[in-house]
């Protein structure tokens, strides 16, 4: 999938998700191994409420790589919040 398409998919209906996904794509995605990149692309297909439920640990995904990605996204969110 080309970068323009992925950037467009990072644009969510919620500003907080926009920032989180766009930051991850710009700073972390290029350095990730293939399975993690595939997990991110799969996560971008999810509806916003599902992503929020995953981030708030209300649900777990059946794909363990998605759950690991969610943990990484939460770490990024915490680091970014600490720098604000």
C-alpha positions in Angstrom: 0.0 0.0 0.0 1.4 3.4 -0.9 2.2 6.1 1.8 -0.5 8.5 0.6 -3.2 5.9 1.1 -1.9 5.0 4.5 -1.7 8.7 5.6 -5.3 9.1 4.5 -6.3 6.0 6.5 -4.6 7.5 9.5 -7.1 10.4 9.4 -9.8 9.2 11.8 -13.1 10.7 13.0 -11.5 11.6 16.3 -8.7 14.2 16.6 -6.9 12.2 19.3 -6.8 9.1 17.1 -5.6 11.2 14.1 -2.7 12.4 16.2 -1.8 9.0 17.5 -2.1 7.2 14.2 -0.3 9.9 12.2 2.5 10.1 14.8 3.0 6.4 14.7 3.0 6.2 11.0 5.5 9.0 10.6 7.9 8.0 13.4 7.5 4.3 14.1 6.0 2.5 11.1 9.0 2.7 8.8 11.2 1.1 11.4 8.9 -1.8 12.3 9.2 -5.4 11.2 6.7 -6.7 8.6 4.2 -8.3 11.0 3.9 -5.1 13.0 3.4 -3.1 9.8 0.7 -5.5 8.7 -0.9 -5.2 12.1 -1.0 -1.4 11.8 -2.6 -1.6 8.4 -5.2 -4.0 9.7 -5.9 -1.7 12.6 -6.5 1.1 10.2 -9.4 -0.9 8.8 -11.1 -1.0 12.2 -13.9 1.4 13.1 -12.9 4.2 15.5 -15.1 2.8 18.4 -13.3 -0.5 18.2 -9.9 1.2 18.2 -10.9 3.2 21.2 -12.1 0.1 23.0 -8.8 -1.6 22.3 -6.9 1.5 23.6 -8.9 1.6 26.7 -8.4 -2.1 27.2 -12.2 -2.7 27.2 -11.6 -5.5 24.6 -8.7 -7.5 23.3 -8.2 -8.4 19.7 -8.0 -12.1 18.6 -4.7 -11.1 16.8 -1.9 -10.9 19.4 0.1 -8.7 17.1 -2.7 -6.1 17.2 -2.7 -6.3 21.0 1.1 -5.7 21.0 0.7 -2.8 18.7 -2.0 -1.3 20.9 0.5 -1.6 23.8 3.1 0.2 21.7 0.6 3.0 20.8 -0.3 3.5 24.5 3.4 3.9 25.3 3.7 6.5 22.6 0.7 8.3 23.9 2.1 8.3 27.4 5.5 9.6 26.2 3.9 12.3 24.1 1.6 13.4 27.0 4.7 13.6 29.3 6.4 16.0 26.7 3.4 18.3 26.4 
